[in-house]
């Protein structure tokens, strides 16, 4: 919810940090979410994350690269693609996309 309301780069970075470093895998993280998918607030939050990470060019992945202060365009493209793909994978596992 913070990513949508505050529009701070670190909020997008925190999401990527979590999906990258969750013990196990993205699939394990998805399993943790599944029991809570009936919760309206969880659905709303996942939808907002999905909107911000809809492509590598959307706000979420760009904010991640901005927070990490990546100036090199090739490295920036790699980082934004990675951020997008990780979040996309999680959302697809959850049936949000």
N, C-alpha and C positions, 0 to 999 in steps of 0.2 A: 504494500500500500504506500510505503514511503516513496518508492521510486516514482509512483504516479503523482503524488502530491507535492513532494519537496523538489523533485527534479535535480537531485545531486548525483554527481558522477560516482561517488563512493557507493551509493545504493545499488547501482547496476553492478559495480565491481564485487560487492558483497554477495550478490546472487551468483555470479560466476565463480567466486571463491568457493562457495558452498557446493555447487554442482561439480566442481573440479576436485575438491578435497573430501567429499563425503566418504566415510569409510566403506569400502566395498566397491561400489560402482554407481553409475547413474541408475541402473536398474534397481539396486538396493534402495536408493533414495526414493525412487518411484513407489516401491513397496511400502515404504514408511508413510507416504502420502495417501495411498489407496483407502485406508479406513476412514479418512477425513474428507473424501471427495463429496460426500453428501452435505457437508457444511457450506452454507451459502457464502460465508466470508472467505473460505478457502477457494471456492470456485471463482469468486470475484478477484481475489489476489492473483490466481493463476492466469485468469483472463487478462488482467492488466500487465502481467509479466509478458504474456504472449504478444500483446500489442506492442510493447516496447522492444521486443526481440523478434519481430516479424521477419526480419531479413538482416544480413550483415550490415546493411546501410542504415538500419533503424537506430533510434536513440540508445537503446540498451547496449548493443555492441560498440557503438561509437563512444559512449560514456566510459566503457571499460578501457578502451585504448586511450582516451583522454586522461583518465585517472592515472594510468600507468605512464603517461607522458611519452607515448610512442610517437616519435617524429618521422622515422624512416617509413616511407609509404608501403614498401613491401612487407615489413614487419607489422605495420598497422593493419594491412589487409589480412594477413595471417591471423592476427589476434582477433579482429572483428569476426572473421569467419569461424574461428574456433569458439568464441563466445556464443555466437548464434547457433552453431550446430549442437553444442552441449545443451543449451536451454531448449532448443527444438526437439532434441531426442527425449528429454524428460517430459515435455508437454505431450509429445506423441504417445509415449508410454502410458501417460495418464488419460489419454483420450480427449485431451483439451484441444488438440489440433487434428 
